[in-house]
Amino acid sequence: DLTDEFIEGVRAKLPELPHEKAARYAEAYGLSAYDARHLVEHRATAAFFDEAMAQAAGDAARLAKPLANLVINDATGYVNTHDGSDGAPSGFDGVFARLTPARALELVGLVAEDAISSKQAKEVFAAVIADDADPAAIVEARGMRQVSDTGAIEAVVDEVLAANPDKVEQYRGGKTGLIGFFVGQCMKAMKGQGNPKV
């Protein structure tokens, strides 16, 4: 007969099971059940996420969701589309050897502080894997840092409005869909570096 004591002793030595880990992610970081499930699908993604959250320390709760998205969408997408035949890294081990937890946190941090857009983050992710380089270095080298200085952006907005008086009149007349046109013209004038939210 196995005693309750023996059974509890064995249970205490078991590693955290995937469903337990998923429940912990949802509870500790506010992740959806869907995101938590996807993170624990592969031992490598769960281990990577755990290590990144440990490194994030006080920022863990704030960065958990964007980090989960990076792992689930970008890293998993990369693994599913690259088999290593072109000399690029393959598998989660190959990807995570270049996208370290520290680099992943740096990348989601750049987006969180509006230094780059989420669209630019995809380009930076690809460069991190291809060049084995740090996200901030890639952003600087490629001149990608977004301008969030309201003064600089307002000057460009004024120029765009002055150059398109007909569109301004149409907008004032109720064609509010033109806001996309104005944002696009400002982004073009700022070579994609203006923060569209501002």
C-alpha positions in Angstrom: 0.0 0.0 0.0 1.2 3.5 -0.9 0.8 5.9 2.0 -0.6 9.4 1.6 2.7 10.6 2.8 4.6 8.8 0.1 2.2 10.0 -2.6 2.5 13.6 -1.4 6.3 13.3 -1.4 6.3 12.1 -5.0 3.8 14.9 -6.0 6.0 17.5 -4.5 9.0 16.3 -6.6 7.0 16.5 -9.9 7.8 19.4 -12.2 5.1 22.0 -12.8 2.7 20.5 -15.4 1.7 22.5 -18.5 -1.9 23.1 -17.4 -0.5 24.3 -14.0 2.0 26.6 -15.7 -0.8 28.0 -18.0 -3.0 28.7 -15.0 0.0 30.4 -13.2 0.6 32.6 -16.3 -3.1 33.6 -16.4 -3.1 34.3 -12.7 0.2 36.0 -12.2 0.4 38.0 -15.4 -3.2 38.5 -16.5 -2.7 36.6 -19.7 -5.7 35.1 -21.5 -6.2 31.4 -21.3 -5.5 31.3 -25.1 -2.1 33.0 -24.7 -1.2 31.0 -21.6 -2.0 27.7 -23.5 0.1 28.7 -26.5 3.1 29.6 -24.3 3.1 26.1 -22.7 2.6 24.2 -25.9 6.4 23.9 -26.3 8.8 23.4 -23.4 11.2 25.9 -25.1 8.6 28.8 -25.3 7.5 28.3 -21.7 11.1 28.2 -20.4 11.9 31.3 -22.5 8.9 33.2 -21.1 9.7 32.2 -17.5 13.3 33.4 -17.9 12.2 36.7 -19.5 9.6 37.3 -16.7 12.3 36.6 -14.1 14.6 39.2 -15.8 11.7 41.7 -16.1 11.3 41.7 -12.3 9.2 44.8 -11.5 8.1 45.3 -15.1 6.9 41.7 -15.5 3.2 42.4 -15.3 3.5 45.4 -17.7 5.5 43.5 -20.3 4.0 40.0 -20.0 1.3 40.5 -22.7 3.5 42.1 -25.3 6.2 39.5 -24.6 3.7 36.7 -24.9 2.6 38.1 -28.3 6.3 38.3 -29.4 6.8 34.6 -28.5 3.4 33.3 -29.8 3.2 35.4 -33.0 6.8 36.3 -34.1 9.0 33.5 -32.7 6.5 30.7 -33.4 5.8 32.2 -36.8 9.5 32.3 -37.6 10.0 28.7 -36.5 7.1 27.6 -38.6 8.4 29.3 -41.8 12.2 28.8 -41.5 13.7 25.3 -41.7 17.3 26.4 -41.5 18.0 25.5 -45.2 19.0 29.1 -46.0 21.5 29.1 -43.1 19.2 31.1 -40.9 18.5 29.8 -37.4 15.8 27.1 -37.1 13.7 25.7 -34.3 13.1 27.4 -31.0 16.6 26.7 -29.9 18.0 28.6 -32.9 15.7 31.5 -32.5 16.1 31.8 -28.8 19.8 31.7 -29.1 19.6 35.0 -30.8 16.4 36.5 -29.4 17.6 36.1 -25.8 15.1 37.0 -23.0 17.1 40.3 -22.5 16.7 41.2 -26.2 13.0 40.2 -26.2 12.4 42.5 -23.2 14.4 45.3 -24.8 12.3 44.9 -28.0 8.9 45.0 -26.2 10.2 47.8 -24.1 11.0 49.9 -27.1 7.4 49.5 -28.3 6.0 50.2 -24.8 7.8 53.5 -24.6 6.8 54.5 -28.2 10.4 54.5 -29.4 9.2 52.3 -32.3 5.8 51.2 -33.6 4.5 47.7 -33.4 5.0 47.4 -37.2 8.6 48.5 -36.9 9.0 45.9 -34.1 8.4 43.1 -36.6 11.3 44.5 -38.7 13.5 44.7 -35.7 12.6 41.2 -34.6 13.6 39.9 -38.1 16.9 41.8 -37.9 17.7 40.5 -34.4 17.4 36.9 -35.7 19.2 37.6 -39.0 22.1 39.8 -37.6 22.3 38.4 -34.0 22.2 42.0 -32.8 20.5 44.0 -30.0 17.2 45.7 -30.8 18.3 49.2 -29.6 21.4 49.0 -31.8 19.3 48.0 -34.8 16.8 50.8 -34.2 19.7 53.3 -34.0 21.6 52.0 -37.0 18.5 52.1 -39.2 17.3 55.5 -37.9 14.0 54.0 -36.8 13.4 55.8 -33.5 10.0 57.4 -33.6 9.7 61.2 -33.1 7.2 61.9 -30.3 8.2 65.5 -29.8 4.9 67.3 -30.2 6.6 70.5 -31.4 8.3 68.7 -34.3 5.2 66.8 -35.2 2.9 70.0 -35.0 5.3 71.8 -37.5 4.8 68.9 -40.0 1.1 68.8 -39.4 0.9 72.6 -40.1 2.8 72.1 -43.4 0.6 69.2 -44.5 -2.6 71.2 -43.7 -1.3 74.3 -45.6 -0.4 72.1 -48.6 -3.8 70.5 -48.8 -6.5 73.3 -48.3 -9.0 71.5 -50.4 -8.8 68.3 -48.2 -9.0 70.5 -45.0 -12.3 72.0 -46.3 -13.6 68.5 -47.1 -12.7 67.3 -43.7 -14.4 70.3 -42.0 -17.4 69.6 -44.2 -17.8 66.2 -42.5 -15.4 63.9 -44.5 -13.7 62.6 -41.3 -12.3 59.6 -43.1 -9.6 62.0 -44.5 -7.8 61.8 -41.1 -6.0 58.7 -42.5 -4.8 60.8 -45.5 -3.5 63.5 -43.2 -1.7 61.0 -40.9 -0.2 59.3 -44.0 1.1 62.6 -45.4 2.6 63.5 -42.0 4.3 60.1 -41.8 5.6 60.5 -45.4 7.0 63.9 -44.6 8.7 62.5 -41.4 10.0 59.4 -43.4 7.9 57.1 -41.2 9.5 58.3 -37.9 6.6 60.4 -36.6 4.6 58.8 -33.8 1.2 58.3 -35.5 -0.5 58.3 -32.0 0.8 61.8 -31.3 
